[in-house]
């Protein structure tokens, strides 16, 4: 099959044709006061954001910063939920708080639909993805996921100390997403680079960010061309052939959605698996209980998701307004912290504790409102299988050096190095 005319234009050129939007200056550096100068890229936030969030919730529940060109950080569950559900006053055209804003002309589609889309377009773009992420569709991937987890564990056997983040957790969602999209599994190391560029490079000049994202779109274009020449039963071929409003998807819609699945589908689950293993490594009573009561794992897993929710999303204020005591301006950022909401004592009993047999647990690790994670069934399957296999293969493990654990900065938080002593 010849390359479809829709995909003959380089995606880098598509991105460069768009205006960069509002540009701001470098945004990182020591924080003077978290209530008036917050930055989620500082080392102390990456290492342990929860005391900071708890303090803000008590004395300044909607914090303000002049960084990033101006933004807000609500820390109460009720405020986070209210913003997540309010699509009239808050836009999702950019969900990564960075040093520049995409132009308003990108709405309602955004660069990575459907997560960057506003109503009414969002509903229809999201609906296209639902069949691939149903419980039954996800269940068909469990056997291969379990086999791959055992394969990874085989490679760790015989070692005294292993890096559970680098050598186990990160590879599981990489393989699952590669299989779903029909990408070569050996491209995993490139996926990590794409993730870091998208989520941890927000302090770069806009031109450099565009160039780095261009690397991702170059890769996606190559995969799309390969699928046009050799169609197969995977999500990439499905998106190429999908129709919306009686016509096939625009090329940047196809690429944007593929980029979303590749980046969000990897980093969030990688982080959740790593954080869960970190907790069990430093909490032997919980580890021993789960080894002895494997039926408790699904309940414990939900508590890990609550207590160590990896994802924070961003919104943009649509128009100047007074909102719950905050004088918000058009295009102010809102940093929508689901981790902070999950530890609000007004919503959860013993909110700051990890209670692995917590019975009532309506956490918001997967978000709220129209943008609740479309891949939540997939993420839960990967997390459960990863933990089941690990506990089966390595029932005894502990932190090799607590000080050597490092965490990612930014809006997806999880262990990036996690040295564990096994056996």
C-alpha angles and dihedrals in degrees: 000000000000118000108275114250089236090067102041093094117083113249090222089064090050090056094045091052089064120083113250094232125218113350125210136185132261108307108195131085138098115328116235096193124356091214093060105017109033123165122179091203097070120112094242091054092049092047098047121347097169100084089048091051092045091052092049092048089058102043107018112011093182106045123197134214133183090206119101086032091295133323148168135229118201113195103181119093092230093054095046090049093047092054094043091056096041107088092157095070103023127056128208096202087120122026097178114079105220145147094282137038125227113238121267089242088077091070134128093023103035126188099287109033134230097019091048094043130104126207136315094022092046095067094056096042091050092047090061090063100045098088092059093054105044119126091253093049091049092047089060089062097051098087093053091044092052092048091051092050089053090049090054091047090051088059091054097049115116096023121117095207126026133176101238093189098049100033102034121010100047095049097057100067090036090060095042095050092043089054092048094050095038094242123150108270091220089067090077095112089056090053090058090053091051091050094050093047093051101042107025102034098072093117092063121103110271092247091056092046090052090050092050092047086049087065089058093048091047088056093047091049090054090051092048091051090049090052092048089055093041112023116196141168102281140105095266094058088044092055093046090055098036119115131212123186091356098307138079119270119273113258094246089051090055093046094042093053092046090050091050093052092046096049104032093038092056109037099044095052094039088055095047093050092047095047091050092051090046091055094048092046092056096037108057094176091061092043093051092047093052092047089052095040107036090167088069093062098092090054093045090048091059089052091052088052090051098045097040102028103171102202133083117174131200133222133186123230109241100205139004110280147149108247121181094323096321122111099218122191129208110277094016110145122243114204103209104205111196089175090060092047090051091058098046109128089210089065105031132041111233086007095176094051129082106232107181094193095048105150102194109048116154094167124169100219089129094047134247136263128015093338097056106143111282089202098054094118090051093047092049091050093050093046094047095047093044091053094042092053094043094050090046095049099034108025092162118054140133140178109287092203119357091201091058094063111105129191132208119251125227133034099335112055125192141124114290095181118027113169109194129183108221129199 
